Amino acid sequence: MKKILISLILIGFIWACGIKPFLGEMFHTAFRQAMATQKIKESKDFLNLMLLYDPDNTAYKLEKATFLVSQGDWRGATQEITETLQTFNGDVVPWGLYFHQGLLRMRSYDPLGAIESYQEALKYNPKFYPAIDQIKSAIDVLSKQESVIVPLRR
C-alpha cells in the first residue's frame, strides 16, 4: 500500500513539474507558428491549450493580451495584463508588463492611467527609456487635451 501511495505521489509530481509545463511550451510554440502564418482560429485553440496546461504562466498571459490586441479587443487585453500583474510569477520582467499596460491604457484614451503604469515600470527599472519616452508622449496628449478643454469652459 505504501509503495502504491509513493508511486502515485511521484507520478503526480512528474505530471505537475515536468509533463504539464512541457505540454504548455509545446502548445506555445504551435501558437507562435499559427500566429506567424495568420491562422487565427488555430492560434486561439493553441492559446487556450497552453493556458489550460499552465494557467499561471505570465508569458502565456502576455501572449494572450497580445492576441487580444491583434483581434482589436483592447479592453480585454488591458484586463488580461491587469490580472497578470496580480498573479505575476516571474516569467517575464515586471517593468515590461507595466509598460504594456501603459501602452494599452494610452490606446484606450487614458493618458493618466498610462503615466501611472509607466511610472510603475520605472520603479522596477529606472533606466527603462521607452517608459520615459512614453511618459513624455502621454504628457503631450494631456496638454493638448487641456488646450482644447480650457477654451470650451469660457
C-alpha positions as CSV (number, residue, x, y, z in Angstrom):
1,M,0.0,0.0,0.0
2,K,2.8,2.3,0.9
3,K,4.6,1.7,-2.5
4,I,1.4,2.5,-4.4
5,L,0.9,5.7,-2.5
6,I,4.5,6.7,-3.1
7,S,4.2,5.8,-6.8
8,L,1.0,8.0,-7.1
9,I,2.7,10.9,-5.4
10,L,5.7,10.5,-7.7
11,I,3.5,10.3,-10.8
12,G,1.7,13.5,-9.7
13,F,4.9,15.3,-9.1
14,I,6.3,14.3,-12.5
15,W,3.0,15.4,-14.2
16,A,2.9,18.8,-12.4
17,C,6.6,19.6,-12.6
18,G,7.6,18.1,-15.9
19,I,4.9,17.0,-18.3
20,K,2.4,19.8,-17.8
21,P,4.9,22.6,-18.4
22,F,6.4,20.8,-21.3
23,L,2.9,20.5,-23.0
24,G,2.3,24.2,-22.3
25,E,5.6,25.0,-24.1
26,M,4.7,22.7,-26.9
27,F,1.4,24.5,-27.5
28,H,3.1,27.8,-27.0
29,T,5.4,27.0,-29.9
30,A,2.4,25.9,-32.0
31,F,0.6,29.1,-31.1
32,R,3.5,31.3,-32.2
33,Q,3.7,29.4,-35.5
34,A,0.0,29.7,-36.1
35,M,0.2,33.5,-35.4
36,A,3.1,33.9,-37.8
37,T,1.0,32.3,-40.6
38,Q,-2.1,34.3,-39.7
39,K,-4.1,31.2,-38.7
40,I,-6.3,32.9,-36.2
41,K,-8.6,30.0,-35.3
42,E,-5.7,27.7,-34.8
43,S,-3.9,30.3,-32.8
44,K,-6.9,30.8,-30.5
45,D,-7.1,27.0,-29.9
46,F,-3.4,26.7,-29.1
47,L,-3.6,29.7,-26.8
48,N,-6.4,28.0,-24.9
49,L,-4.5,24.8,-24.7
50,M,-1.3,26.4,-23.4
51,L,-3.2,28.3,-20.7
52,L,-5.0,25.0,-19.8
53,Y,-1.7,23.3,-19.1
54,D,0.0,26.3,-17.4
55,P,-2.7,28.9,-16.4
56,D,-0.4,31.0,-14.2
57,N,2.4,31.4,-16.7
58,T,2.9,35.2,-17.1
59,A,4.5,34.9,-20.5
60,Y,1.4,32.9,-21.8
61,K,-0.9,35.6,-20.3
62,L,1.1,38.3,-22.1
63,E,0.8,36.3,-25.3
64,K,-3.0,36.2,-24.7
65,A,-3.1,40.0,-24.3
66,T,-1.1,40.4,-27.5
67,F,-3.5,38.1,-29.3
68,L,-6.5,40.1,-28.0
69,V,-4.8,43.3,-29.3
70,S,-4.4,41.7,-32.7
71,Q,-8.1,41.0,-32.7
72,G,-9.0,44.5,-31.7
73,D,-10.0,43.7,-28.2
74,W,-8.2,46.5,-26.3
75,R,-10.3,46.3,-23.2
76,G,-9.9,42.5,-22.9
77,A,-6.1,42.9,-23.4
78,T,-5.9,45.6,-20.7
79,Q,-7.9,43.3,-18.3
80,E,-5.6,40.4,-19.1
81,I,-2.5,42.5,-18.3
82,T,-4.1,43.8,-15.1
83,E,-4.9,40.2,-14.0
84,T,-1.4,39.1,-15.0
85,L,0.2,41.7,-12.8
86,Q,-1.8,40.4,-9.8
87,T,-0.6,36.8,-10.4
88,F,2.9,37.6,-11.6
89,N,5.2,34.6,-11.3
90,G,8.4,35.9,-12.8
91,D,8.3,34.5,-16.4
92,V,8.9,38.0,-17.8
93,V,10.3,41.2,-16.4
94,P,7.7,43.2,-14.4
95,W,8.6,46.5,-16.0
96,G,7.7,45.0,-19.4
97,L,4.2,44.2,-18.1
98,Y,3.7,47.6,-16.7
99,F,5.0,49.1,-20.0
100,H,2.5,47.0,-22.0
101,Q,-0.3,48.1,-19.6
102,G,0.7,51.7,-20.2
103,L,0.6,51.2,-24.0
104,L,-2.9,49.7,-23.7
105,R,-4.1,52.5,-21.5
106,M,-2.9,55.1,-24.0
107,R,-4.7,53.2,-26.7
108,S,-7.8,53.3,-24.6
109,Y,-7.5,57.1,-24.2
110,D,-6.4,57.0,-20.6
111,P,-3.2,59.0,-20.5
112,L,-3.2,59.5,-16.7
113,G,-3.5,55.7,-16.3
114,A,-0.8,55.2,-18.8
115,I,1.6,57.5,-16.9
116,E,0.8,55.6,-13.7
117,S,1.8,52.3,-15.5
118,Y,4.9,53.8,-17.0
119,Q,5.9,55.1,-13.5
120,E,5.4,51.6,-12.1
121,A,7.7,50.2,-14.8
122,L,10.3,52.8,-13.9
123,K,10.2,51.7,-10.2
124,Y,11.5,48.3,-11.3
125,N,13.9,49.6,-13.9
126,P,14.7,53.4,-13.6
127,K,16.7,53.3,-16.9
128,F,13.9,51.8,-19.0
129,Y,14.0,54.6,-21.6
130,P,10.9,53.5,-23.6
131,A,8.8,54.2,-20.5
132,I,10.4,57.6,-20.1
133,D,9.6,58.4,-23.7
134,Q,6.0,57.2,-23.3
135,I,5.5,59.4,-20.2
136,K,6.6,62.4,-22.3
137,S,4.1,61.4,-25.1
138,A,1.3,61.0,-22.5
139,I,2.0,64.4,-21.0
140,D,1.9,65.9,-24.6
141,V,-1.5,64.3,-25.1
142,L,-2.7,65.6,-21.7
143,S,-1.5,69.1,-22.6
144,K,-3.3,69.0,-25.9
145,Q,-6.5,67.9,-24.2
146,E,-6.2,70.7,-21.7
147,S,-5.7,73.3,-24.5
148,V,-9.0,72.0,-26.1
149,I,-11.0,71.8,-22.8
150,V,-10.0,75.3,-21.4
151,P,-11.5,77.3,-24.4
152,L,-14.7,75.4,-24.1
153,R,-15.1,76.4,-20.5
154,R,-15.2,80.1,-21.3
